[in-house]
């Protein structure tokens, strides 16, 4: 019998580092957090990519 795989937080950590433009709940969360509109968040994701750090930096302007 094979040993059970150990669960790690790596996948969750990687997921939190990204913003999925197609997921409305993620876009709404980011919009509320930064005080911008959902369409502004989507435009920023398109411009700078889905990295949460770069996105928040862009929206802070």
Secondary structure, DSSP 8 states (H G I E B T S, - for coil): --------SHHHHHHHTB--TT-HHHHHHHHHHHT--HHHHHHHHHHH-SBHHHHHHHHT-
